[in-house]
């Protein structure tokens, strides 16, 4: 029975929490856009913009979710399928409602009554089976599972409706029109029509049906003082750039090139084709598209970044240095861009560039210490310059972040042996060693039990 209970509990938890198997993408321009478009909404929700972060999930489905903490996960498919920045703002406002209202925490409340119903039906079903009523027992178990699931989904729908209402308030307080939110729900409604709403049981869904949401929210959204306020054209321009960039990076190259043919000379098309040609193995065409972007806006750090990235990944690190340096400086040393610049400096295999690589990469990890590639590059340049202790510290940081506690302990202790005692780097190595060792010991005790 314990195994059955554990399996049922696991199933409910799986429903309650979004899947974490997809990979995360990091892109400086996209992250900056999401932060800027959400800042007034975050403030309206009573949160601080510096505390709320966004993670881009490499998944082509239209979805966004929160999973604890103050991180909003947004699928790439949502950005690619949205028509405007304002539509994305409506989605973000909804997810902020989940965070501000503590829905991930209170979701446990839904599991208790659902589990209670299931356990009771399981006891009765097993008793019926033991008495010789196999079919009756199986029926009780199946009915109990359905009732338990219904209770959980009903609770989930209430949370979703509450988050919708909160989103309307945040948009109104921030002075942002809610037209995009309604437009996006209508877009989802079209998908429901495509799959046939007649076959959808509204009581077995985790969210209210999109048509119901539109009907419920329309009056409140239209009553907002921001209803007729134009959307921010600067955010829309940035959104269109990011959408084209994601298309070029994620779509199969032939599909991206069909969507953005050479006859399209818009900035967005150049952006998409630069990535598509690069991924398809046409370096000269990719270079030409990147050069067209830079020619249109020479001081744009993201256009300099793509030019440098294409050159670097084509095996031309020395040529990549100039655009990546301009991109780093133009973005005020954005950690992701700076990491690419540091990588290029190392890839030149010129010792004269190693000190600059160390400086750039140390700044990058100081501003964003959750970038394993940056720690790897920093460890590489330390090793190249003979600083094995700090190379070990960088490896310990990376291992700790990736959950490899045994490697983190080993590398941190090695670093402590070679770094002057009580210096900041030595203290950091000590912290990693102690924290990782505690995790190793804790996991060892669990296994022995």
Secondary structure as UniProt FT lines:
FT   HELIX           2..16
FT   STRAND          24..25
FT   HELIX           28..44
FT   TURN            45..46
FT   TURN            49..51
FT   STRAND          53..57
FT   STRAND          64..66
FT   TURN            69..70
FT   STRAND          71..75
FT   HELIX           76..81
FT   HELIX           85..100
FT   TURN            101..102
FT   HELIX           103..130
FT   TURN            131..132
FT   HELIX           134..174
FT   HELIX           179..195
FT   HELIX           197..199
FT   HELIX           202..204
FT   HELIX           210..222
FT   TURN            225..228
FT   HELIX           233..250
FT   HELIX           253..259
FT   TURN            262..263
FT   HELIX           267..280
FT   HELIX           283..296
FT   TURN            298..299
FT   HELIX           301..313
FT   TURN            314..315
FT   HELIX           317..330
FT   TURN            331..332
FT   HELIX           335..347
FT   TURN            348..349
FT   HELIX           351..353
FT   HELIX           354..367
FT   HELIX           372..384
FT   TURN            385..386
FT   HELIX           388..401
FT   TURN            402..403
FT   HELIX           405..418
FT   TURN            421..422
FT   HELIX           424..448
//
